[in-house]
Amino acid sequence: MNKKVIIIGGEGNGGVIAACIEDNRRRFGDLEWEVAGFVNDYETQVCGYPVLGGTDDVGTVSYTHLRAHETEA
């Protein structure tokens, strides 16, 4: 089972994190981590990933996403 990552930020440092995860998946077949989306106050999409909520929503986004991921297993 892969672990979902929610990145807090934008295209700068957050984009680097997403790119590293995707690079590991493509080049090395490392499927342990998967970018679920971003938490960002200003955008609706970051680096092609959805924005799941703003910084005020971090607890709700994390809980909701974790529960959805647990029911998939």
mmCIF file as gemmi writes it, N, C-alpha and C atoms, coordinates in Angstrom:
data_model
loop_
_atom_site.group_PDB
_atom_site.id
_atom_site.type_symbol
_atom_site.label_atom_id
_atom_site.label_alt_id
_atom_site.label_comp_id
_atom_site.label_asym_id
_atom_site.label_entity_id
_atom_site.label_seq_id
_atom_site.pdbx_PDB_ins_code
_atom_site.Cartn_x
_atom_site.Cartn_y
_atom_site.Cartn_z
_atom_site.occupancy
_atom_site.B_iso_or_equiv
_atom_site.pdbx_formal_charge
_atom_site.auth_seq_id
_atom_site.auth_asym_id
_atom_site.pdbx_PDB_model_num
ATOM 1 N N . MET Axp A 1 ? 0.85 -1.172 0 1 0 ? 1 A 1
ATOM 2 C CA . MET Axp A 1 ? 0 0 0 1 0 ? 1 A 1
ATOM 3 C C . MET Axp A 1 ? 0.896 1.236 0 1 0 ? 1 A 1
ATOM 4 N N . ASN Axp A 2 ? 0.56 2.206 -0.838 1 0 ? 2 A 1
ATOM 5 C CA . ASN Axp A 2 ? 1.358 3.424 -0.88 1 0 ? 2 A 1
ATOM 6 C C . ASN Axp A 2 ? 0.84 4.442 0.13 1 0 ? 2 A 1
ATOM 7 N N . LYS Axp A 3 ? 1.725 5.322 0.548 1 0 ? 3 A 1
ATOM 8 C CA . LYS Axp A 3 ? 1.403 6.356 1.524 1 0 ? 3 A 1
ATOM 9 C C . LYS Axp A 3 ? 1.113 7.654 0.789 1 0 ? 3 A 1
ATOM 10 N N . LYS Axp A 4 ? 0.01 8.279 1.138 1 0 ? 4 A 1
ATOM 11 C CA . LYS Axp A 4 ? -0.394 9.531 0.503 1 0 ? 4 A 1
ATOM 12 C C . LYS Axp A 4 ? 0.304 10.699 1.192 1 0 ? 4 A 1
ATOM 13 N N . VAL Axp A 5 ? 0.791 11.647 0.388 1 0 ? 5 A 1
ATOM 14 C CA . VAL Axp A 5 ? 1.471 12.829 0.899 1 0 ? 5 A 1
ATOM 15 C C . VAL Axp A 5 ? 0.644 14.065 0.546 1 0 ? 5 A 1
ATOM 16 N N . ILE Axp A 6 ? 0.371 14.883 1.552 1 0 ? 6 A 1
ATOM 17 C CA . ILE Axp A 6 ? -0.27 16.181 1.346 1 0 ? 6 A 1
ATOM 18 C C . ILE Axp A 6 ? 0.8 17.222 1.602 1 0 ? 6 A 1
ATOM 19 N N . ILE Axp A 7 ? 1.109 18.013 0.592 1 0 ? 7 A 1
ATOM 20 C CA . ILE Axp A 7 ? 2.187 18.995 0.672 1 0 ? 7 A 1
ATOM 21 C C . ILE Axp A 7 ? 1.596 20.362 1.012 1 0 ? 7 A 1
ATOM 22 N N . ILE Axp A 8 ? 2.138 20.984 2.054 1 0 ? 8 A 1
ATOM 23 C CA . ILE Axp A 8 ? 1.724 22.334 2.419 1 0 ? 8 A 1
ATOM 24 C C . ILE Axp A 8 ? 2.668 23.299 1.724 1 0 ? 8 A 1
ATOM 25 N N . GLY Axp A 9 ? 2.125 24.102 0.812 1 0 ? 9 A 1
ATOM 26 C CA . GLY Axp A 9 ? 2.974 25.056 0.098 1 0 ? 9 A 1
ATOM 27 C C . GLY Axp A 9 ? 2.506 25.25 -1.324 1 0 ? 9 A 1
ATOM 28 N N . GLY Axp A 10 ? 3.441 25.731 -2.137 1 0 ? 10 A 1
ATOM 29 C CA . GLY Axp A 10 ? 3.124 26.035 -3.525 1 0 ? 10 A 1
ATOM 30 C C . GLY Axp A 10 ? 4.141 25.434 -4.47 1 0 ? 10 A 1
ATOM 31 N N . GLU Axp A 11 ? 4.276 26.056 -5.632 1 0 ? 11 A 1
ATOM 32 C CA . GLU Axp A 11 ? 5.127 25.503 -6.679 1 0 ? 11 A 1
ATOM 33 C C . GLU Axp A 11 ? 6.614 25.565 -6.363 1 0 ? 11 A 1
ATOM 34 N N . GLY Axp A 12 ? 7.038 26.44 -5.465 1 0 ? 12 A 1
ATOM 35 C CA . GLY Axp A 12 ? 8.457 26.548 -5.118 1 0 ? 12 A 1
ATOM 36 C C . GLY Axp A 12 ? 8.965 25.27 -4.463 1 0 ? 12 A 1
ATOM 37 N N . ASN Axp A 13 ? 9.088 25.3 -3.159 1 0 ? 13 A 1
ATOM 38 C CA . ASN Axp A 13 ? 9.587 24.129 -2.427 1 0 ? 13 A 1
ATOM 39 C C . ASN Axp A 13 ? 8.625 22.945 -2.506 1 0 ? 13 A 1
ATOM 40 N N . GLY Axp A 14 ? 7.323 23.228 -2.495 1 0 ? 14 A 1
ATOM 41 C CA . GLY Axp A 14 ? 6.34 22.149 -2.616 1 0 ? 14 A 1
ATOM 42 C C . GLY Axp A 14 ? 6.45 21.429 -3.949 1 0 ? 14 A 1
ATOM 43 N N . GLY Axp A 15 ? 6.716 22.201 -5.003 1 0 ? 15 A 1
ATOM 44 C CA . GLY Axp A 15 ? 6.904 21.6 -6.323 1 0 ? 15 A 1
ATOM 45 C C . GLY Axp A 15 ? 8.127 20.701 -6.38 1 0 ? 15 A 1
ATOM 46 N N . VAL Axp A 16 ? 9.175 21.09 -5.66 1 0 ? 16 A 1
ATOM 47 C CA . VAL Axp A 16 ? 10.386 20.262 -5.602 1 0 ? 16 A 1
ATOM 48 C C . VAL Axp A 16 ? 10.084 18.935 -4.911 1 0 ? 16 A 1
ATOM 49 N N . ILE Axp A 17 ? 9.331 18.993 -3.823 1 0 ? 17 A 1
ATOM 50 C CA . ILE Axp A 17 ? 8.965 17.763 -3.112 1 0 ? 17 A 1
ATOM 51 C C . ILE Axp A 17 ? 8.148 16.851 -4.021 1 0 ? 17 A 1
ATOM 52 N N . ALA Axp A 18 ? 7.146 17.417 -4.682 1 0 ? 18 A 1
ATOM 53 C CA . ALA Axp A 18 ? 6.31 16.624 -5.592 1 0 ? 18 A 1
ATOM 54 C C . ALA Axp A 18 ? 7.149 16.025 -6.715 1 0 ? 18 A 1
ATOM 55 N N . ALA Axp A 19 ? 8.061 16.813 -7.273 1 0 ? 19 A 1
ATOM 56 C CA . ALA Axp A 19 ? 8.91 16.33 -8.362 1 0 ? 19 A 1
ATOM 57 C C . ALA Axp A 19 ? 9.806 15.183 -7.901 1 0 ? 19 A 1
ATOM 58 N N . CYS Axp A 20 ? 10.346 15.281 -6.688 1 0 ? 20 A 1
ATOM 59 C CA . CYS Axp A 20 ? 11.197 14.199 -6.166 1 0 ? 20 A 1
ATOM 60 C C . CYS Axp A 20 ? 10.404 12.914 -5.983 1 0 ? 20 A 1
ATOM 61 N N . ILE Axp A 21 ? 9.196 13.023 -5.464 1 0 ? 21 A 1
ATOM 62 C CA . ILE Axp A 21 ? 8.35 11.838 -5.283 1 0 ? 21 A 1
ATOM 63 C C . ILE Axp A 21 ? 8.022 11.215 -6.631 1 0 ? 21 A 1
ATOM 64 N N . GLU Axp A 22 ? 7.623 12.043 -7.584 1 0 ? 22 A 1
ATOM 65 C CA . GLU Axp A 22 ? 7.288 11.526 -8.917 1 0 ? 22 A 1
ATOM 66 C C . GLU Axp A 22 ? 8.51 10.932 -9.62 1 0 ? 22 A 1
ATOM 67 N N . ASP Axp A 23 ? 9.671 11.556 -9.453 1 0 ? 23 A 1
ATOM 68 C CA . ASP Axp A 23 ? 10.901 11.038 -10.046 1 0 ? 23 A 1
ATOM 69 C C . ASP Axp A 23 ? 11.236 9.664 -9.486 1 0 ? 23 A 1
ATOM 70 N N . ASN Axp A 24 ? 11.111 9.502 -8.183 1 0 ? 24 A 1
ATOM 71 C CA . ASN Axp A 24 ? 11.363 8.192 -7.576 1 0 ? 24 A 1
ATOM 72 C C . ASN Axp A 24 ? 10.385 7.138 -8.075 1 0 ? 24 A 1
ATOM 73 N N . ARG Axp A 25 ? 9.145 7.529 -8.286 1 0 ? 25 A 1
ATOM 74 C CA . ARG Axp A 25 ? 8.14 6.581 -8.788 1 0 ? 25 A 1
ATOM 75 C C . ARG Axp A 25 ? 8.486 6.146 -10.218 1 0 ? 25 A 1
ATOM 76 N N . ARG Axp A 26 ? 8.839 7.12 -11.076 1 0 ? 26 A 1
ATOM 77 C CA . ARG Axp A 26 ? 9.121 6.817 -12.482 1 0 ? 26 A 1
ATOM 78 C C . ARG Axp A 26 ? 10.455 6.094 -12.683 1 0 ? 26 A 1
ATOM 79 N N . ARG Axp A 27 ? 11.5 6.654 -12.132 1 0 ? 27 A 1
ATOM 80 C CA . ARG Axp A 27 ? 12.852 6.135 -12.407 1 0 ? 27 A 1
ATOM 81 C C . ARG Axp A 27 ? 13.194 4.869 -11.649 1 0 ? 27 A 1
ATOM 82 N N . PHE Axp A 28 ? 12.696 4.766 -10.416 1 0 ? 28 A 1
ATOM 83 C CA . PHE Axp A 28 ? 13.121 3.653 -9.576 1 0 ? 28 A 1
ATOM 84 C C . PHE Axp A 28 ? 11.992 2.71 -9.19 1 0 ? 28 A 1
ATOM 85 N N . GLY Axp A 29 ? 10.79 3.007 -9.666 1 0 ? 29 A 1
ATOM 86 C CA . GLY Axp A 29 ? 9.657 2.147 -9.337 1 0 ? 29 A 1
ATOM 87 C C . GLY Axp A 29 ? 9.303 2.174 -7.855 1 0 ? 29 A 1
ATOM 88 N N . ASP Axp A 30 ? 9.697 3.237 -7.162 1 0 ? 30 A 1
ATOM 89 C CA . ASP Axp A 30 ? 9.427 3.377 -5.732 1 0 ? 30 A 1
ATOM 90 C C . ASP Axp A 30 ? 8.009 3.906 -5.561 1 0 ? 30 A 1
ATOM 91 N N . LEU Axp A 31 ? 7.081 3.012 -5.303 1 0 ? 31 A 1
ATOM 92 C CA . LEU Axp A 31 ? 5.673 3.38 -5.213 1 0 ? 31 A 1
ATOM 93 C C . LEU Axp A 31 ? 5.199 3.561 -3.78 1 0 ? 31 A 1
ATOM 94 N N . GLU Axp A 32 ? 6.151 3.673 -2.837 1 0 ? 32 A 1
ATOM 95 C CA . GLU Axp A 32 ? 5.776 3.805 -1.431 1 0 ? 32 A 1
ATOM 96 C C . GLU Axp A 32 ? 5.027 5.112 -1.155 1 0 ? 32 A 1
ATOM 97 N N . TRP Axp A 33 ? 5.399 6.183 -1.844 1 0 ? 33 A 1
ATOM 98 C CA . TRP Axp A 33 ? 4.81 7.497 -1.616 1 0 ? 33 A 1
ATOM 99 C C . TRP Axp A 33 ? 4.05 7.974 -2.844 1 0 ? 33 A 1
ATOM 100 N N . GLU Axp A 34 ? 2.953 8.69 -2.627 1 0 ? 34 A 1
ATOM 101 C CA . GLU Axp A 34 ? 2.141 9.24 -3.713 1 0 ? 34 A 1
ATOM 102 C C . GLU Axp A 34 ? 1.629 10.622 -3.301 1 0 ? 34 A 1
ATOM 103 N N . VAL Axp A 35 ? 1.771 11.598 -4.162 1 0 ? 35 A 1
ATOM 104 C CA . VAL Axp A 35 ? 1.276 12.945 -3.866 1 0 ? 35 A 1
ATOM 105 C C . VAL Axp A 35 ? -0.239 12.954 -4.023 1 0 ? 35 A 1
ATOM 106 N N . ALA Axp A 36 ? -0.927 13.285 -2.932 1 0 ? 36 A 1
ATOM 107 C CA . ALA Axp A 36 ? -2.391 13.356 -2.966 1 0 ? 36 A 1
ATOM 108 C C . ALA Axp A 36 ? -2.859 14.741 -3.381 1 0 ? 36 A 1
ATOM 109 N N . GLY Axp A 37 ? -2.087 15.75 -3.026 1 0 ? 37 A 1
ATOM 110 C CA . GLY Axp A 37 ? -2.456 17.118 -3.353 1 0 ? 37 A 1
ATOM 111 C C . GLY Axp A 37 ? -1.716 18.092 -2.464 1 0 ? 37 A 1
ATOM 112 N N . PHE Axp A 38 ? -2.141 19.337 -2.544 1 0 ? 38 A 1
ATOM 113 C CA . PHE Axp A 38 ? -1.486 20.42 -1.822 1 0 ? 38 A 1
ATOM 114 C C . PHE Axp A 38 ? -2.471 21.12 -0.892 1 0 ? 38 A 1
ATOM 115 N N . VAL Axp A 39 ? -1.938 21.752 0.123 1 0 ? 39 A 1
ATOM 116 C CA . VAL Axp A 39 ? -2.675 22.717 0.94 1 0 ? 39 A 1
ATOM 117 C C . VAL Axp A 39 ? -2.081 24.068 0.591 1 0 ? 39 A 1
ATOM 118 N N . ASN Axp A 40 ? -2.931 24.986 0.12 1 0 ? 40 A 1
ATOM 119 C CA . ASN Axp A 40 ? -2.451 26.274 -0.376 1 0 ? 40 A 1
ATOM 120 C C . ASN Axp A 40 ? -3.588 27.281 -0.26 1 0 ? 40 A 1
ATOM 121 N N . ASP Axp A 41 ? -3.265 28.482 0.164 1 0 ? 41 A 1
ATOM 122 C CA . ASP Axp A 41 ? -4.284 29.512 0.363 1 0 ? 41 A 1
ATOM 123 C C . ASP Axp A 41 ? -4.621 30.319 -0.884 1 0 ? 41 A 1
ATOM 124 N N . TYR Axp A 42 ? -3.846 30.174 -1.956 1 0 ? 42 A 1
ATOM 125 C CA . TYR Axp A 42 ? -4.001 31.087 -3.084 1 0 ? 42 A 1
ATOM 126 C C . TYR Axp A 42 ? -4.34 30.433 -4.417 1 0 ? 42 A 1
ATOM 127 N N . GLU Axp A 43 ? -4.078 29.165 -4.565 1 0 ? 43 A 1
ATOM 128 C CA . GLU Axp A 43 ? -4.259 28.486 -5.846 1 0 ? 43 A 1
ATOM 129 C C . GLU Axp A 43 ? -5.352 27.424 -5.749 1 0 ? 43 A 1
ATOM 130 N N . THR Axp A 44 ? -5.828 26.951 -6.881 1 0 ? 44 A 1
ATOM 131 C CA . THR Axp A 44 ? -6.764 25.824 -6.916 1 0 ? 44 A 1
ATOM 132 C C . THR Axp A 44 ? -6.075 24.56 -7.411 1 0 ? 44 A 1
ATOM 133 N N . GLN Axp A 45 ? -4.887 24.736 -8.003 1 0 ? 45 A 1
ATOM 134 C CA . GLN Axp A 45 ? -4.105 23.616 -8.503 1 0 ? 45 A 1
ATOM 135 C C . GLN Axp A 45 ? -2.631 24.017 -8.414 1 0 ? 45 A 1
ATOM 136 N N . VAL Axp A 46 ? -1.773 23.074 -8.019 1 0 ? 46 A 1
ATOM 137 C CA . VAL Axp A 46 ? -0.337 23.33 -7.92 1 0 ? 46 A 1
ATOM 138 C C . VAL Axp A 46 ? 0.395 22.183 -8.603 1 0 ? 46 A 1
ATOM 139 N N . CYS Axp A 47 ? 1.188 22.492 -9.597 1 0 ? 47 A 1
ATOM 140 C CA . CYS Axp A 47 ? 1.987 21.485 -10.32 1 0 ? 47 A 1
ATOM 141 C C . CYS Axp A 47 ? 1.126 20.339 -10.844 1 0 ? 47 A 1
ATOM 142 N N . GLY Axp A 48 ? -0.097 20.655 -11.231 1 0 ? 48 A 1
ATOM 143 C CA . GLY Axp A 48 ? -0.984 19.634 -11.77 1 0 ? 48 A 1
ATOM 144 C C . GLY Axp A 48 ? -1.735 18.837 -10.718 1 0 ? 48 A 1
ATOM 145 N N . TYR Axp A 49 ? -1.505 19.111 -9.453 1 0 ? 49 A 1
ATOM 146 C CA . TYR Axp A 49 ? -2.2 18.416 -8.364 1 0 ? 49 A 1
ATOM 147 C C . TYR Axp A 49 ? -3.288 19.314 -7.798 1 0 ? 49 A 1
ATOM 148 N N . PRO Axp A 50 ? -4.354 18.733 -7.263 1 0 ? 50 A 1
ATOM 149 C CA . PRO Axp A 50 ? -5.422 19.556 -6.703 1 0 ? 50 A 1
ATOM 150 C C . PRO Axp A 50 ? -4.996 20.197 -5.39 1 0 ? 50 A 1
ATOM 151 N N . VAL Axp A 51 ? -5.556 21.363 -5.119 1 0 ? 51 A 1
ATOM 152 C CA . VAL Axp A 51 ? -5.424 21.966 -3.79 1 0 ? 51 A 1
ATOM 153 C C . VAL Axp A 51 ? -6.607 21.449 -2.981 1 0 ? 51 A 1
ATOM 154 N N . LEU Axp A 52 ? -6.304 20.773 -1.892 1 0 ? 52 A 1
ATOM 155 C CA . LEU Axp A 52 ? -7.323 20.116 -1.078 1 0 ? 52 A 1
ATOM 156 C C . LEU Axp A 52 ? -7.958 21.05 -0.06 1 0 ? 52 A 1
ATOM 157 N N . GLY Axp A 53 ? -7.341 22.197 0.154 1 0 ? 53 A 1
ATOM 158 C CA . GLY Axp A 53 ? -7.856 23.177 1.098 1 0 ? 53 A 1
ATOM 159 C C . GLY Axp A 53 ? -6.792 24.198 1.411 1 0 ? 53 A 1
ATOM 160 N N . GLY Axp A 54 ? -7.153 25.154 2.265 1 0 ? 54 A 1
ATOM 161 C CA . GLY Axp A 54 ? -6.212 26.177 2.678 1 0 ? 54 A 1
ATOM 162 C C . GLY Axp A 54 ? -5.548 25.811 4.001 1 0 ? 54 A 1
ATOM 163 N N . THR Axp A 55 ? -4.662 26.678 4.464 1 0 ? 55 A 1
ATOM 164 C CA . THR Axp A 55 ? -3.935 26.375 5.701 1 0 ? 55 A 1
ATOM 165 C C . THR Axp A 55 ? -4.868 26.313 6.912 1 0 ? 55 A 1
ATOM 166 N N . ASP Axp A 56 ? -5.984 26.999 6.86 1 0 ? 56 A 1
ATOM 167 C CA . ASP Axp A 56 ? -6.96 26.898 7.952 1 0 ? 56 A 1
ATOM 168 C C . ASP Axp A 56 ? -7.65 25.533 7.972 1 0 ? 56 A 1
ATOM 169 N N . ASP Axp A 57 ? -7.552 24.802 6.873 1 0 ? 57 A 1
ATOM 170 C CA . ASP Axp A 57 ? -8.226 23.508 6.732 1 0 ? 57 A 1
ATOM 171 C C . ASP Axp A 57 ? -7.299 22.308 6.931 1 0 ? 57 A 1
ATOM 172 N N . VAL Axp A 58 ? -6.074 22.537 7.384 1 0 ? 58 A 1
ATOM 173 C CA . VAL Axp A 58 ? -5.089 21.452 7.447 1 0 ? 58 A 1
ATOM 174 C C . VAL Axp A 58 ? -5.611 20.253 8.233 1 0 ? 58 A 1
ATOM 175 N N . GLY Axp A 59 ? -6.173 20.477 9.404 1 0 ? 59 A 1
ATOM 176 C CA . GLY Axp A 59 ? -6.683 19.368 10.217 1 0 ? 59 A 1
ATOM 177 C C . GLY Axp A 59 ? -7.792 18.606 9.531 1 0 ? 59 A 1
ATOM 178 N N . THR Axp A 60 ? -8.725 19.327 8.941 1 0 ? 60 A 1
ATOM 179 C CA . THR Axp A 60 ? -9.848 18.696 8.252 1 0 ? 60 A 1
ATOM 180 C C . THR Axp A 60 ? -9.388 17.944 7.012 1 0 ? 60 A 1
ATOM 181 N N . VAL Axp A 61 ? -8.528 18.578 6.225 1 0 ? 61 A 1
ATOM 182 C CA . VAL Axp A 61 ? -8.016 17.944 5.008 1 0 ? 61 A 1
ATOM 183 C C . VAL Axp A 61 ? -7.261 16.673 5.356 1 0 ? 61 A 1
ATOM 184 N N . SER Axp A 62 ? -6.404 16.748 6.357 1 0 ? 62 A 1
ATOM 185 C CA . SER Axp A 62 ? -5.608 15.584 6.748 1 0 ? 62 A 1
ATOM 186 C C . SER Axp A 62 ? -6.505 14.459 7.239 1 0 ? 62 A 1
ATOM 187 N N . TYR Axp A 63 ? -7.453 14.775 8.104 1 0 ? 63 A 1
ATOM 188 C CA . TYR Axp A 63 ? -8.349 13.758 8.657 1 0 ? 63 A 1
ATOM 189 C C . TYR Axp A 63 ? -9.209 13.14 7.571 1 0 ? 63 A 1
ATOM 190 N N . THR Axp A 64 ? -9.808 13.987 6.739 1 0 ? 64 A 1
ATOM 191 C CA . THR Axp A 64 ? -10.684 13.493 5.667 1 0 ? 64 A 1
ATOM 192 C C . THR Axp A 64 ? -9.905 12.614 4.701 1 0 ? 64 A 1
ATOM 193 N N . HIS Axp A 65 ? -8.713 13.06 4.321 1 0 ? 65 A 1
ATOM 194 C CA . HIS Axp A 65 ? -7.925 12.285 3.379 1 0 ? 65 A 1
ATOM 195 C C . HIS Axp A 65 ? -7.439 10.982 3.993 1 0 ? 65 A 1
ATOM 196 N N . LEU Axp A 66 ? -7.046 11.016 5.258 1 0 ? 66 A 1
ATOM 197 C CA . LEU Axp A 66 ? -6.591 9.8 5.941 1 0 ? 66 A 1
ATOM 198 C C . LEU Axp A 66 ? -7.728 8.791 6.025 1 0 ? 66 A 1
ATOM 199 N N . ARG Axp A 67 ? -8.916 9.228 6.369 1 0 ? 67 A 1
ATOM 200 C CA . ARG Axp A 67 ? -10.061 8.308 6.46 1 0 ? 67 A 1
ATOM 201 C C . ARG Axp A 67 ? -10.372 7.7 5.103 1 0 ? 67 A 1
ATOM 202 N N . ALA Axp A 68 ? -10.333 8.484 4.044 1 0 ? 68 A 1
ATOM 203 C CA . ALA Axp A 68 ? -10.603 7.961 2.705 1 0 ? 68 A 1
ATOM 204 C C . ALA Axp A 68 ? -9.557 6.943 2.325 1 0 ? 68 A 1
ATOM 205 N N . HIS Axp A 69 ? -8.304 7.194 2.676 1 0 ? 69 A 1
ATOM 206 C CA . HIS Axp A 69 ? -7.224 6.274 2.348 1 0 ? 69 A 1
ATOM 207 C C . HIS Axp A 69 ? -7.364 4.963 3.114 1 0 ? 69 A 1
ATOM 208 N N . GLU Axp A 70 ? -7.8 5.038 4.38 1 0 ? 70 A 1
ATOM 209 C CA . GLU Axp A 70 ? -7.971 3.821 5.179 1 0 ? 70 A 1
ATOM 210 C C . GLU Axp A 70 ? -9.078 2.938 4.63 1 0 ? 70 A 1
ATOM 211 N N . THR Axp A 71 ? -10.143 3.534 4.1 1 0 ? 71 A 1
ATOM 212 C CA . THR Axp A 71 ? -11.24 2.726 3.58 1 0 ? 71 A 1
ATOM 213 C C . THR Axp A 71 ? -10.898 2.073 2.256 1 0 ? 71 A 1
ATOM 214 N N . GLU Axp A 72 ? -9.857 2.593 1.552 1 0 ? 72 A 1
ATOM 215 C CA . GLU Axp A 72 ? -9.43 1.98 0.295 1 0 ? 72 A 1
ATOM 216 C C . GLU Axp A 72 ? -8.712 0.673 0.548 1 0 ? 72 A 1
ATOM 217 N N . ALA Axp A 73 ? -8.073 0.549 1.718 1 0 ? 73 A 1
ATOM 218 C CA . ALA Axp A 73 ? -7.228 -0.624 2.026 1 0 ? 73 A 1
ATOM 219 C C . ALA Axp A 73 ? -8.031 -1.854 2.31 1 0 ? 73 A 1
